[in-house]
Amino acid sequence: MANIQSESSSDKLVQQFRQLPVDDQLSILWQLFHQMEKAEAIATADQITPQTAQLFLQKLLQIDKPQRLAIVRDIVAKADTRFGRGYSGLDRNVQLAFWYELAQAIEQRKALAPPEDYALSERAEAVWRSLQTSSAQEKAEFAQTVILSMGSDVAELPVT
Protein backbone atom coordinates (compact mmCIF):
# COMPACT_ATOMS: atom_id res chain seq x y z
CA MET A 1 0.00 0.00 0.00
CA ALA A 2 2.87 2.40 0.78
CA ASN A 3 4.28 1.88 -2.73
CA ILE A 4 0.99 2.87 -4.31
CA GLN A 5 0.82 6.02 -2.21
CA SER A 6 4.40 7.01 -2.94
CA GLU A 7 3.94 6.22 -6.63
CA SER A 8 0.84 8.39 -6.88
CA SER A 9 2.55 11.16 -4.93
CA SER A 10 5.51 10.88 -7.32
CA ASP A 11 3.15 11.01 -10.31
CA LYS A 12 1.45 14.04 -8.77
CA LEU A 13 4.80 15.80 -8.34
CA VAL A 14 5.73 15.08 -11.97
CA GLN A 15 2.38 16.48 -13.11
CA GLN A 16 2.85 19.59 -10.96
CA PHE A 17 6.32 20.04 -12.44
CA ARG A 18 5.03 19.70 -16.01
CA GLN A 19 2.42 22.39 -15.36
CA LEU A 20 5.07 24.92 -14.34
CA PRO A 21 6.35 27.60 -16.72
CA VAL A 22 9.39 26.45 -18.70
CA ASP A 23 11.83 28.69 -16.80
CA ASP A 24 10.66 27.21 -13.49
CA GLN A 25 11.15 23.71 -14.89
CA LEU A 26 14.66 24.61 -16.03
CA SER A 27 15.56 26.13 -12.69
CA ILE A 28 14.37 23.07 -10.80
CA LEU A 29 16.25 20.74 -13.13
CA TRP A 30 19.48 22.72 -12.81
CA GLN A 31 19.21 22.81 -9.03
CA LEU A 32 18.29 19.13 -8.89
CA PHE A 33 21.20 17.97 -11.05
CA HIS A 34 23.58 20.22 -9.15
CA GLN A 35 22.35 18.79 -5.85
CA MET A 36 22.44 15.19 -7.08
CA GLU A 37 25.97 15.67 -8.43
CA LYS A 38 27.18 16.93 -5.06
CA ALA A 39 25.46 14.02 -3.30
CA GLU A 40 26.78 11.60 -5.92
CA ALA A 41 23.23 10.37 -6.40
CA ILE A 42 23.69 10.01 -10.13
CA ALA A 43 26.42 8.28 -12.01
CA THR A 44 29.25 10.40 -13.26
CA ALA A 45 29.04 11.49 -16.86
CA ASP A 46 31.75 8.97 -17.77
CA GLN A 47 29.44 6.16 -16.68
CA ILE A 48 26.36 7.26 -18.65
CA THR A 49 27.44 7.42 -22.29
CA PRO A 50 28.91 10.91 -22.26
CA GLN A 51 30.31 11.23 -25.78
CA THR A 52 27.01 11.80 -27.54
CA ALA A 53 25.77 14.04 -24.72
CA GLN A 54 28.96 16.07 -24.84
CA LEU A 55 28.66 16.39 -28.63
CA PHE A 56 25.04 17.54 -28.27
CA LEU A 57 26.10 20.06 -25.62
CA GLN A 58 29.00 21.24 -27.81
CA LYS A 59 26.52 21.92 -30.64
CA LEU A 60 24.47 23.97 -28.21
CA LEU A 61 27.54 25.87 -27.01
CA GLN A 62 28.41 26.79 -30.61
CA ILE A 63 25.20 28.84 -30.77
CA ASP A 64 25.30 32.48 -29.70
CA LYS A 65 24.83 32.77 -25.93
CA PRO A 66 21.52 34.68 -26.09
CA GLN A 67 19.99 31.91 -28.25
CA ARG A 68 21.09 29.02 -26.01
CA LEU A 69 18.45 29.64 -23.37
CA ALA A 70 15.77 29.77 -26.06
CA ILE A 71 16.96 26.40 -27.42
CA VAL A 72 16.89 24.75 -23.99
CA ARG A 73 13.46 26.27 -23.34
CA ASP A 74 12.29 24.77 -26.63
CA ILE A 75 13.53 21.33 -25.59
CA VAL A 76 11.61 21.55 -22.31
CA ALA A 77 8.52 22.89 -24.11
CA LYS A 78 8.63 20.03 -26.67
CA ALA A 79 8.92 22.51 -29.54
CA ASP A 80 9.40 21.13 -33.03
CA THR A 81 12.90 22.47 -33.59
CA ARG A 82 16.13 20.95 -34.82
CA PHE A 83 17.45 20.68 -31.26
CA GLY A 84 14.09 19.40 -29.96
CA ARG A 85 14.04 16.62 -32.55
CA GLY A 86 17.71 15.89 -31.93
CA TYR A 87 17.12 15.63 -28.19
CA SER A 88 14.13 13.31 -28.70
CA GLY A 89 16.32 11.01 -30.77
CA LEU A 90 18.84 10.58 -27.97
CA ASP A 91 18.94 7.44 -25.86
CA ARG A 92 17.56 7.89 -22.32
CA ASN A 93 21.06 7.60 -20.79
CA VAL A 94 22.37 10.20 -23.21
CA GLN A 95 19.50 12.53 -22.30
CA LEU A 96 20.38 12.10 -18.63
CA ALA A 97 24.05 12.72 -19.40
CA PHE A 98 23.14 15.84 -21.43
CA TRP A 99 21.36 17.42 -18.43
CA TYR A 100 24.22 16.44 -16.16
CA GLU A 101 26.74 18.00 -18.57
CA LEU A 102 24.54 21.08 -19.01
CA ALA A 103 24.25 21.54 -15.24
CA GLN A 104 28.04 21.37 -14.96
CA ALA A 105 28.48 23.86 -17.81
CA ILE A 106 26.01 26.23 -16.15
CA GLU A 107 27.85 25.88 -12.84
CA GLN A 108 31.09 26.79 -14.64
CA ARG A 109 29.29 29.68 -16.40
CA LYS A 110 30.10 28.17 -19.81
CA ALA A 111 26.59 27.47 -21.03
CA LEU A 112 23.88 29.96 -20.12
CA ALA A 113 22.36 31.76 -17.23
CA PRO A 114 18.79 32.42 -16.20
CA PRO A 115 17.49 35.94 -16.71
CA GLU A 116 18.78 38.31 -14.01
CA ASP A 117 15.30 39.13 -12.75
CA TYR A 118 14.23 35.48 -12.56
CA ALA A 119 12.80 34.02 -9.35
CA LEU A 120 10.99 30.73 -8.79
CA SER A 121 7.21 31.03 -8.69
CA GLU A 122 5.33 29.94 -5.58
CA ARG A 123 4.17 26.76 -7.33
CA ALA A 124 7.76 25.97 -8.34
CA GLU A 125 8.92 26.58 -4.76
CA ALA A 126 6.33 24.04 -3.60
CA VAL A 127 7.60 21.45 -6.11
CA TRP A 128 11.20 22.14 -5.04
CA ARG A 129 10.30 21.75 -1.35
CA SER A 130 8.61 18.41 -2.13
CA LEU A 131 11.72 17.25 -3.95
CA GLN A 132 13.86 18.16 -0.95
CA THR A 133 11.99 15.62 1.17
CA SER A 134 12.58 12.89 -1.44
CA SER A 135 15.33 10.30 -1.22
CA ALA A 136 18.28 10.44 -3.63
CA GLN A 137 16.75 7.52 -5.56
CA GLU A 138 13.38 9.28 -5.80
CA LYS A 139 15.08 12.45 -7.04
CA ALA A 140 16.95 10.49 -9.71
CA GLU A 141 13.74 8.76 -10.80
CA PHE A 142 11.91 12.10 -10.90
CA ALA A 143 14.67 13.61 -13.05
CA GLN A 144 14.61 10.67 -15.43
CA THR A 145 10.83 10.78 -15.74
CA VAL A 146 10.68 14.48 -16.59
CA ILE A 147 13.67 14.62 -18.94
CA LEU A 148 12.51 11.62 -20.95
CA SER A 149 9.30 13.45 -21.82
CA MET A 150 11.13 16.50 -23.20
CA GLY A 151 12.09 17.26 -26.77
CA SER A 152 9.95 17.41 -29.86
CA ASP A 153 6.85 15.23 -30.09
CA VAL A 154 7.18 15.23 -33.85
CA ALA A 155 8.26 11.85 -35.11
CA GLU A 156 10.57 11.71 -38.05
CA LEU A 157 8.82 10.21 -41.04
CA PRO A 158 10.42 7.06 -42.40
CA VAL A 159 12.18 7.42 -45.74
CA THR A 160 10.49 5.33 -48.41
C-alpha positions as CSV (number, residue, x, y, z in Angstrom):
1,M,0.0,0.0,0.0
2,A,2.9,2.4,0.8
3,N,4.3,1.9,-2.7
4,I,1.0,2.9,-4.3
5,Q,0.8,6.0,-2.2
6,S,4.4,7.0,-2.9
7,E,3.9,6.2,-6.6
8,S,0.8,8.4,-6.9
9,S,2.5,11.2,-4.9
10,S,5.5,10.9,-7.3
11,D,3.1,11.0,-10.3
12,K,1.4,14.0,-8.8
13,L,4.8,15.8,-8.3
14,V,5.7,15.1,-12.0
15,Q,2.4,16.5,-13.1
16,Q,2.8,19.6,-11.0
17,F,6.3,20.0,-12.4
18,R,5.0,19.7,-16.0
19,Q,2.4,22.4,-15.4
20,L,5.1,24.9,-14.3
21,P,6.3,27.6,-16.7
22,V,9.4,26.5,-18.7
23,D,11.8,28.7,-16.8
24,D,10.7,27.2,-13.5
25,Q,11.1,23.7,-14.9
26,L,14.7,24.6,-16.0
27,S,15.6,26.1,-12.7
28,I,14.4,23.1,-10.8
29,L,16.3,20.7,-13.1
30,W,19.5,22.7,-12.8
31,Q,19.2,22.8,-9.0
32,L,18.3,19.1,-8.9
33,F,21.2,18.0,-11.1
34,H,23.6,20.2,-9.1
35,Q,22.4,18.8,-5.9
36,M,22.4,15.2,-7.1
37,E,26.0,15.7,-8.4
38,K,27.2,16.9,-5.1
39,A,25.5,14.0,-3.3
40,E,26.8,11.6,-5.9
41,A,23.2,10.4,-6.4
42,I,23.7,10.0,-10.1
43,A,26.4,8.3,-12.0
44,T,29.3,10.4,-13.3
45,A,29.0,11.5,-16.9
46,D,31.8,9.0,-17.8
47,Q,29.4,6.2,-16.7
48,I,26.4,7.3,-18.7
49,T,27.4,7.4,-22.3
50,P,28.9,10.9,-22.3
51,Q,30.3,11.2,-25.8
52,T,27.0,11.8,-27.5
53,A,25.8,14.0,-24.7
54,Q,29.0,16.1,-24.8
55,L,28.7,16.4,-28.6
56,F,25.0,17.5,-28.3
57,L,26.1,20.1,-25.6
58,Q,29.0,21.2,-27.8
59,K,26.5,21.9,-30.6
60,L,24.5,24.0,-28.2
61,L,27.5,25.9,-27.0
62,Q,28.4,26.8,-30.6
63,I,25.2,28.8,-30.8
64,D,25.3,32.5,-29.7
65,K,24.8,32.8,-25.9
66,P,21.5,34.7,-26.1
67,Q,20.0,31.9,-28.3
68,R,21.1,29.0,-26.0
69,L,18.5,29.6,-23.4
70,A,15.8,29.8,-26.1
71,I,17.0,26.4,-27.4
72,V,16.9,24.7,-24.0
73,R,13.5,26.3,-23.3
74,D,12.3,24.8,-26.6
75,I,13.5,21.3,-25.6
76,V,11.6,21.5,-22.3
77,A,8.5,22.9,-24.1
78,K,8.6,20.0,-26.7
79,A,8.9,22.5,-29.5
80,D,9.4,21.1,-33.0
81,T,12.9,22.5,-33.6
82,R,16.1,21.0,-34.8
83,F,17.4,20.7,-31.3
84,G,14.1,19.4,-30.0
85,R,14.0,16.6,-32.5
86,G,17.7,15.9,-31.9
87,Y,17.1,15.6,-28.2
88,S,14.1,13.3,-28.7
89,G,16.3,11.0,-30.8
90,L,18.8,10.6,-28.0
91,D,18.9,7.4,-25.9
92,R,17.6,7.9,-22.3
93,N,21.1,7.6,-20.8
94,V,22.4,10.2,-23.2
95,Q,19.5,12.5,-22.3
96,L,20.4,12.1,-18.6
97,A,24.1,12.7,-19.4
98,F,23.1,15.8,-21.4
99,W,21.4,17.4,-18.4
100,Y,24.2,16.4,-16.2
101,E,26.7,18.0,-18.6
102,L,24.5,21.1,-19.0
103,A,24.3,21.5,-15.2
104,Q,28.0,21.4,-15.0
105,A,28.5,23.9,-17.8
106,I,26.0,26.2,-16.1
107,E,27.9,25.9,-12.8
108,Q,31.1,26.8,-14.6
109,R,29.3,29.7,-16.4
110,K,30.1,28.2,-19.8
111,A,26.6,27.5,-21.0
112,L,23.9,30.0,-20.1
113,A,22.4,31.8,-17.2
114,P,18.8,32.4,-16.2
115,P,17.5,35.9,-16.7
116,E,18.8,38.3,-14.0
117,D,15.3,39.1,-12.7
118,Y,14.2,35.5,-12.6
119,A,12.8,34.0,-9.4
120,L,11.0,30.7,-8.8
121,S,7.2,31.0,-8.7
122,E,5.3,29.9,-5.6
123,R,4.2,26.8,-7.3
124,A,7.8,26.0,-8.3
125,E,8.9,26.6,-4.8
126,A,6.3,24.0,-3.6
127,V,7.6,21.5,-6.1
128,W,11.2,22.1,-5.0
129,R,10.3,21.7,-1.3
130,S,8.6,18.4,-2.1
131,L,11.7,17.2,-4.0
132,Q,13.9,18.2,-1.0
133,T,12.0,15.6,1.2
134,S,12.6,12.9,-1.4
135,S,15.3,10.3,-1.2
136,A,18.3,10.4,-3.6
137,Q,16.8,7.5,-5.6
138,E,13.4,9.3,-5.8
139,K,15.1,12.5,-7.0
140,A,17.0,10.5,-9.7
141,E,13.7,8.8,-10.8
142,F,11.9,12.1,-10.9
143,A,14.7,13.6,-13.0
144,Q,14.6,10.7,-15.4
145,T,10.8,10.8,-15.7
146,V,10.7,14.5,-16.6
147,I,13.7,14.6,-18.9
148,L,12.5,11.6,-20.9
149,S,9.3,13.5,-21.8
150,M,11.1,16.5,-23.2
151,G,12.1,17.3,-26.8
152,S,9.9,17.4,-29.9
153,D,6.9,15.2,-30.1
154,V,7.2,15.2,-33.9
155,A,8.3,11.8,-35.1
156,E,10.6,11.7,-38.1
157,L,8.8,10.2,-41.0
158,P,10.4,7.1,-42.4
159,V,12.2,7.4,-45.7
160,T,10.5,5.3,-48.4
